[in-house]
Amino acid sequence: MDVREAVQTAKAHVAGLYADEDIRHIGLEEVVFDDALGAWKVTVGFFREWDEESALPPGFAGWRKRSFKVVQIDDGSGKVRSMTHRSLPAAE
């Protein structure tokens, strides 16, 4: 599997799992190949409906919260092995 296939698999997996939550702006954030595991680790970011500015009270500063998921894909089979949440360090 090449990097483009891994990214498409990860994005489709995230979109399918969260289909009933109306996630938006699904995009590639990062991709790494783990030689030891023989797997791609693809980070996909997205917004949920309640993260949008219009869904929050006026003046609320945290509306730009983006969710990040790391999808691990087996290089040989192309199957998703896992999906985990990725937290970013707090801004200073």
N, C-alpha and C positions, 0 to 999 in steps of 0.2 A: 504494500500500500504506500502511496506517496503522500506528501504533506497535504496536498489539496484534497485528496480523498479523506484523510483523517479529519480535516477541518469540516468538510461537508457532513461527515458522519456525526461529528460532535454537535454541530449546529442543529441538524435534523433531530438528534436525540433529545436535546434540550427543548426544542420547539414542540416535539411530541409529548414529552412528559408534562409540560406546563401549558398545554393547549387550552385547558379550561380556565386558565388564569389570565388570558389575554395579555401575555407578555409582549413587550415592544422593543424595537431597536436591538435585535439580537445581532451580536457582532463578535468577531474574533478579537481576543485580547492578547493571547500568547500561545505559542506552541513549542513543545520540547519533545525530543525523542529520547527515551530512557533506554540505553543499550542493555543495562542489566536486566530490565523487565521485558525487553522486546516489545515496548508499547509506546504509543504516542500519548502525551499529556497535553490536552488542548483546553485552554481557558476561554470560556465563552461568557460574555457579559450581556445583560439585558435589564430593562426596567419592567417593573410590574405596574399595573394601572394605578395603584395607590401611591406610587413613587412620583407620579407626574405632578407638576405644580398645581394644575387646576383641581386636583383631587384633595388638596390640603388647605388648611385655613390660611387666610391672607397673612403675609409676613413670616410664615414658617420657612426657616432657612435651610432645612435638611432635605429639600425635595430632590436633590441630585443624587440620591442614594441609588447606586447601581448594584445589582446582584451579580456575583461571579461564581461560576461552576467550573470545576476541573473535570473533564471527561477523559478517562483513561481507556484507550482503544488498543486491542491486541493487533500488532503489526501483521502477523501471519493470517489470522482469520478475519480481521476487520470488525470483530465484535466488540461492543462496549463492555469493559470489565467493571467499571465503577464510575460514579459521579460523586464528587465531594464539593463542599462549599469552600470558597476561598475568601478569607477576610483580608482586607488591606489595612495597613497601619493607619492609625488616626492622624489626620492632618494637624500640623503644628500651628 
